[in-house]
Amino acid sequence: MVSLGIDQLMEAHHDVIAGRRVGLITNYAMTDSRLVPVIDRLAGDPTSQLVRLFGPEHGVLNAAREGEPVPFLEDQHTHLPAVSLYGDRHAPTREMLLDLDVLVIDLQDIGARYYTNPSTLYYAIEAAADANIPVVVLDRPNPLGGLVREGPGLDPEYRSFVGILSVPIRHGLTFGEEATLIRDRYFPSASVRVIPMAGWSRQMLWSDTGLPFVSASPNTSSFDMAMLYPGTCLFEGTNVSLGRGTTHPFEWIGAPFVDGHRLADRFNAEELPGVVARPIYFSPGRDPFQGEIMSGVQIHVTEPRKVLALQCGIVLLQAFQDLYSDDFVIGSLDDGPARPFFDLLAGGPALRQALLTGATAEYWKDAETFVSEFNQLVAPYLLYREE
């Protein structure tokens, strides 16, 4: 079984926190390999003092809805202050750090650029560098493994909290590797130490780690959901339901104007590796179309190692566009008039324009070029090998 960064910290690297005042960015979904919350491990450590908690999107309790600002609160379990980094601020203030000796960060990434925990990591490293406080990042597996990368880089004009790093959409990095990349490329004066895992290698999917799957956020419901997320998350920038408020968010995609049987046939005709679609009927518990009965598809993962998640999402988007162009809208949620939310997710307007014109071949060509260049750029930051 893989030994997580928190396991290694409390065993082989305990000197990192011994005798020190600690700030901790995490939530209660982050546990050690025996499912003990990381917060409990550090709060119960007799050799160090846990001073303050900081929470990412969804908060320290990991219970707030996506996109919902999280207020400051006191954690009723530890009675420690729990500062929100998803609301009025995205980073600790200098004053919040100056009474600390070290800032420990333990968060899970899902393996896709849209996930906001790497943005929290970025702003935390920036703030710690400004306050001259060392950062310790406890590493965790990339649930999608570390070998496959998909998608183009990030247009700097479309940088946002759902895309802070110019990495492929499916990036193939662990959280610790992202930390080293952030330090060296953005904040070289920052003191960042990664506590690596033991027993993890790049070909491992989550199902190979021997670790129980813990939902890292309220809609991270399963390994299959995580595997599909780099593709299906793009539907957040459209006017269809991606299953929020159901038992299968990011796996069930539909709308009142959709014939799921026709959509499944169109998707399956592409014969994409490792996945198959089936027609479904569902009623989402969240907007859009909250409470309405509608049709759509569920994407089933049949062979996880073969899945090209971004390709799956784009093929499904193209099917929606081709079959339902009168009703389907790409870019309906705006972050200002010039930057549709879809474009923020995609890292620029190129994908939306390719889908609207049916010309995705050039998009994939540019993506392949970027991935090839990125593979060379990121090589010095990789902490684990393929075995």
C-alpha positions, 0 to 999 in steps of 0.5 A: 500500500502507498504511504502518503505524505502525512504518514511519512511526515509523522514517521520518517520526517517528524523533525519538520514540525517538532517543536514548531508552531504550525499552520495547516491548509487542509480539510477533513477529507484529507486523512492518513492511510488509516483514514485518520484525519490529517487535522487530528494527526497534527492536533494530537501531536505532542511535540508541535503546536497546531495554531491555525487551520485554513480551508480551500474551496468547500472549507475546512469541513469540506461541506460548502457547495462548489463556488460558494464563499466560505466564511471564517469560523471556529472548528468545533472539533479542535476549537482552532480558528478555521480561516477561509481561503475561498471567499474574500481572500484566496491566501493567508494574510501576512498577519496570519502567518507571522506567528507560525514557524511552518505552513503545512499544506495537505490537499488532494488534486484530482489530476485536472487543471480546473480543480481549485486546490492547486490555485490555493497552493499557488497563492499560499506559496506566494503568501508564505514567501512574502512572510518568509515562512517555510512551506511543507507540502504533504504529497498524495497520489494523482488518482489518474496516474502520472503517465497520460497528459492531455490538452493545451496550455493556458492562454495567460489572458484566461488565467483564473482560479479554475486555471492558474498553471499553464499545464495540460488539462489532464496534467499527470502531476502529483500535488507535490510536483505541482508545488515544486513547479510553482516554486521554481517557475513563479516564486524562486525565493519561497522555501518549499519542501515536499514530503513525498509518498513511499511506494507510489509510481507513475503508472499507478491509478488510484485503484492500484494504491491500496488506499481507500477512496475518500471524496476530496470534495462534495462532488468527487463521488468515485474513482470513475468520476475522477477519471472522467472529470478532465473531460466532463467538467467542461460542461460546467460552461454550458447550459446542460446538467452534468448531474449535480445533485444526483448520485453521479455528478460528472458522469450523468450529462443531459438536458430536457431537449436531449434524446439520450438514446440518440446521444449515446449512439452518436458517442459510442460510434466514435469507439473511444477506448475504455468508455461506453455511454448508455442512455439514462433519465434523471432529475438533477437536484441542482440547477440547471434544470433542477427537479426536471426529468430529462434524458442524457447519457452516463459515461461508464469507465470500462478500462481505466488505463485506456481512458483519454478523459479530455477526448471523451469530454470533447467528443461528447461536447461535439455530439451535443453541438451537432445534434442540438445546435438550436438549444445547446449553448457553449459559454453560457456562464460568463465571468465578464463579457469577454471571458465566458466561463467555458473559456476559463475552463478550457484555458482560452477560446480555441476549444469553443471556436473549434466546437462551434465550427466542427474543426477540432483537428487543429485544436488536438494538433496544438494540444499534442505539441504543447504536451510534448514541450511540457513533458520536457519542461516538467521532467526536472520537477518529477518526484516519482518514476515509472516502474 
